Amino acid sequence: MNFGKKNTYSGKLSIFMERIASMFFHSRTQAHIFHTRVNGEGSFAAHNALQAYYEGIVPLLDAVIETYQGQYGLIEYKEVNGVDNDASIENIVKYFDNLCKFLAKERQDEKLQMSWLQNDIDNIASLLYSTKYKLVNLQ
């Protein structure tokens, strides 16, 4: 064993985790922006749902990223597009729907198929769908 030696991989080994990590760290900021801008009917429920999301996503990301890096090595982060200032409930729901679809697609990568990684990804999916439920149904 080579204790103390960095285990780093680049390229295709970590591209899916890099995209997931980048997108969901960005989603924390985007959710906080929506949280501060939402108004009108249903905005109190949305405000609370978004707060629960942006407070909950970082610990879940830490878990999956640290687990992945423990197995495969350090990842690099990818550029993510800017922020969206349209804080209408419809746009926010669409945003979370797109995050759900993104995660469902990206998690299919073969490097993410170990049960411990899938469990961590399941926790992220659970937070996404719970947030979406609150945005749609708790107005």
C-alpha positions in Angstrom: 0.0 0.0 0.0 1.1 3.5 -0.7 -0.2 5.6 2.2 0.1 9.3 1.9 0.3 9.2 -1.9 -2.4 11.1 -3.7 -4.8 9.0 -5.8 -5.9 11.3 -8.6 -7.6 10.5 -11.8 -8.6 12.8 -14.6 -10.8 12.7 -17.7 -13.5 10.2 -18.1 -13.1 8.5 -14.7 -14.7 11.4 -12.9 -16.5 13.5 -15.5 -20.0 12.4 -14.3 -19.2 13.2 -10.7 -17.6 16.4 -11.7 -20.8 17.5 -13.5 -23.0 16.4 -10.6 -20.9 18.2 -8.0 -20.7 21.3 -10.1 -24.4 21.4 -11.0 -25.6 20.8 -7.4 -23.2 23.3 -5.8 -24.6 25.8 -8.3 -28.1 24.7 -7.4 -27.5 25.6 -3.8 -26.8 29.2 -4.9 -29.6 29.2 -7.4 -32.1 28.0 -4.8 -30.9 30.7 -2.4 -31.5 33.4 -5.1 -35.0 32.0 -5.8 -35.5 32.0 -2.0 -34.8 35.7 -1.7 -36.8 36.7 -4.8 -40.0 34.6 -4.7 -43.2 36.5 -4.0 -46.9 36.4 -4.5 -49.3 33.5 -4.0 -47.5 30.4 -2.7 -44.3 32.3 -2.0 -44.2 31.5 1.8 -44.2 27.8 1.2 -41.7 28.2 -1.7 -39.5 30.4 0.5 -39.4 27.7 3.2 -39.0 24.8 0.7 -36.1 26.6 -1.0 -34.4 27.3 2.4 -34.6 23.6 3.3 -33.1 22.7 0.0 -30.1 25.1 0.1 -29.4 24.2 3.7 -29.7 20.5 3.0 -27.9 20.0 -0.3 -24.3 20.8 0.8 -24.0 18.1 3.4 -25.4 15.6 0.9 -22.9 16.7 -1.7 -20.1 16.5 0.7 -21.0 12.9 1.5 -21.1 11.7 -2.1 -18.1 13.7 -3.3 -15.9 12.5 -0.4 -17.0 8.9 -0.9 -16.3 9.2 -4.6 -12.9 10.8 -4.1 -12.0 8.2 -1.5 -12.4 5.6 -4.2 -11.3 7.3 -7.4 -9.3 10.4 -6.5 -9.9 14.2 -6.6 -12.4 15.7 -9.0 -12.3 19.0 -10.7 -15.3 21.3 -11.0 -16.9 22.3 -14.2 -18.2 25.7 -15.2 -22.0 26.1 -14.8 -24.1 28.8 -16.5 -25.1 31.9 -14.5 -28.1 32.5 -12.3 -31.8 32.7 -13.2 -33.7 35.7 -11.7 -37.2 34.5 -12.7 -38.5 33.5 -9.3 -42.0 32.6 -10.4 -43.2 29.3 -8.8 -43.6 27.8 -12.3 -40.0 28.6 -13.2 -38.7 27.3 -9.9 -40.6 24.0 -10.3 -39.3 23.7 -13.9 -35.8 24.3 -12.5 -36.1 21.5 -10.0 -37.7 19.2 -12.5 -34.7 19.7 -14.7 -32.4 19.0 -11.8 -34.2 15.7 -11.2 -33.8 14.7 -14.9 -30.2 15.7 -14.9 -29.4 13.6 -11.8 -31.4 10.6 -13.2 -29.2 10.7 -16.4 -25.8 11.4 -14.8 -26.1 8.8 -12.1 -26.2 6.0 -14.7 -22.4 6.2 -15.3 -20.6 3.0 -14.5 -18.3 4.7 -12.0 -21.3 5.6 -9.9 -22.9 2.2 -9.6 -21.5 1.1 -6.3 -24.3 0.8 -3.8 -22.7 3.3 -1.4 -22.5 6.0 -4.1 -26.0 5.2 -5.3 -27.3 5.5 -1.7 -25.7 9.0 -1.4 -27.1 10.0 -4.7 -30.5 8.7 -3.6 -30.4 11.1 -0.7 -29.8 14.0 -3.2 -32.7 12.7 -5.3 -34.9 12.5 -2.2 -34.2 16.1 -1.3 -34.9 17.2 -4.9 -38.3 15.4 -5.0 -39.2 16.5 -1.5 -38.5 20.1 -2.5 -40.5 19.7 -5.7 -43.4 18.3 -3.8 -43.4 21.3 -1.4 -43.2 23.8 -4.3 -46.1 22.2 -6.1 -48.4 21.1 -3.3 -47.8 23.3 -0.2 -49.1 26.7 -1.3 
